[in-house]
């Protein structure tokens, strides 16, 4: 964070100083909420959780070098005491962002947020110092903590914004007001909580409503291929730039194909020119993500060649998202178990099918190890059934449905689509899936592991990579 005195922080957050002998002392380190991350010059934010109270670690963090604690009560060590720690953290982030003058890019969507955020960050940091959301820390705590890692050298600040209800994104944009806002799609993720796509669109569109006008430099980057997103153009006074396959798109791709290993290759078209891209990521769905990143980069002054070069060099920065690893025995494990919704599940299956084309020539098979997609409400049965059917249509060799009722629906969809015999199987839990795979995998096989985060199927992928094969695992 930029250096601020404890007195200035107290004023910004509306707090009272306690046990601080010298309010002019500067916070020169990071603002942290995990006591293990506290170090010299840091500010520790004490949240009260369900199982742990951060205030209990106040003495420990000061001993580790923290300058003070942002707390809701006196803690016997230097502290700034406020009524609401979360609100104070947001106020501090808003103050720092305003002082920095960095260009703030915010993005949201039902699927692909984290992958696209990682792409944007890698493209922009090839141009200038860039700070971006780590992983999926996209809520009312993670977002301000990310913003507070920016320094005077930061040119671009890329923030992912999540929402579980109307008003969430409006709140986040109030903490960190963006100049460029990107909306990727309106899908089925969290549809059970929102109640329908119209409500999801209403919530996601709060991002473009928060943008400054075109005259003030505001830019809304919208998916031309998603009708709900395209309609958001009427909800903003910012300049609108479209990406996608539509003829109306300002940023588009042609000659899209997948390499033998399942990586997208295409010719990128922007208003400033065209250039060829071959990505390191896996799956055709990343083309749309790349176009979104390219549209943002174009608006920030990058040429088509610069954008294409950066996209071609970009990798995956976040764990368990199409994380492809080849074992020494020739089995390839695709760990995409961080989360799942109907759109991302179908995209992952298509990527698996593309990767399987090369493996089949060597006698390999494709395995889809799938689990529950959470928070789908009344759509759960139909969506799980559709995924099971798609696995059959894509000629996936083996479907392993893991878990309870939702997994049974996955297998039922496959069965009704024509998956007979041993082509699909329903197992009770992750360990049962591991036992099955260990006994049946053979060189050349490609295994996709995917489910909602709550299912914890990453343990299957991790067990498969620990299995086996002697020698060093080669990560691609």
Secondary structure, 3 states (H helix, E strand, C coil): CCCEEHHHHHHHHCCEEECCCCCCCEECCCEECCHHHCCCCCEEECCECCCCEHHHHHHHHHHCCCCEEEECCCCCCCEEECCCHHHHHHHHHHHHHHHHCCEEEEEECCCCHHHHHHHHHHHHHCCCCEEECCCCCCCCCHHHHHHCCCCCCCCEEEEECCCCCCCHHHHHHHHCCCCEEEECCCCCCCHHHHCCHHHHHHHHCHHHHCCCCHHHCCEEEEECCCHHHHHHHHHCCCEEEEECCCCCCCEEEEEEEECCCCCEEEEEEECCEEEEEECCCCCCCHHHHHHHHHHHHHHCCCCHHHHHHHHHHCCCCCCCCCEEEECCCCCEEEECCCCCCHHHHHHHHHHHHHHHHHHHHCCCCEEEEECCCCCCHHHHHHHHHHHHHHHHHCCCCEEEEECCHHHHHHHHHHHHCCCCCCCEEEECCHHHHHHHHHHHCCCCCEEEEECCHHHCCHHHHHHHHHCCCCCCCEEC
